[in-house]
Amino acid sequence: MEDARFVRFTDEHGAVSYDATYTAFDGSSVTPQRLHTTDFRTFQITQLTGPAAVNKGMALFPRQVAGRYLAL
């Protein structure tokens, strides 16, 4: 796990959660992944997919836009 970039999200009900993009490297391939947590004790991990989910360096915007997560 390299270069985790955490972003705080607050939903429409005021609940706070944190999401991060990071680079997963297994010694031969690089995969962008996402962490989700509300307490920094438990985490959900998912692999990012799609044409923009390649290599390294993604960062999430701190809020959804039109119901979608955006990344740079």
N, C-alpha and C positions, 0 to 999 in steps of 0.2 A: 504494500500500500504506500503510495507516494502522493504528496502534494494535495492533501484534502483541503477543499475550500468550502467552509461552512457558511450557510446563509440562514438567517432567522426568518421564519414565516409566521404570520398571524392570520388566522382564518377569519371569516365574517362573524364568528361567535366569540372571538377573542382568544381562542386556543393557540398556544405557541408551539411550534415544532421547528426542528432544524434539519436541513438537508445539505448534503455535501456531494460534490463530484470529486472523484479521485482517480488516479491511475493505478490499475492493478497490473502487476508485472510478474509473470511466473518463471522468469529466466529465459524465455524465448519469445513471448508475445506480450503486447501491450493491449489492455482493454479498459475503456472508460467505464466506471461504475458509479452508482449513486448510493449514498447512505441516508437513512431517515431515522430520526430519533426524537423523542419528546423529553427524555430524561438523562441522556448520556450514559445510561447503564445498559439499555437494550437497543439494538439496531436492526433495521431491515436493510438488506443489501440487494440491489437489483443491477443487472447489467443494462447500460444504455444502448439503445439500438437506433438504427436509421442512418441515413447518408451523412449526417453531421457528426455522428458518434464514432470518430476515428482518432487515433493518436492521443495526444495529451493536451492539457490546458483549458478544459471547459470550466466555465463559472456560471452559476445560475443567477438570474435576476431575482431580487428579493421579494417579488410578488408575482402572482399570476396575471397574465394579460389576456382578457377575453376567455378566462377559464383554462388557459394553457400555461405550462411552465416554459420559460424561454431561457436560453443559455447563450453565452458569448464564447 
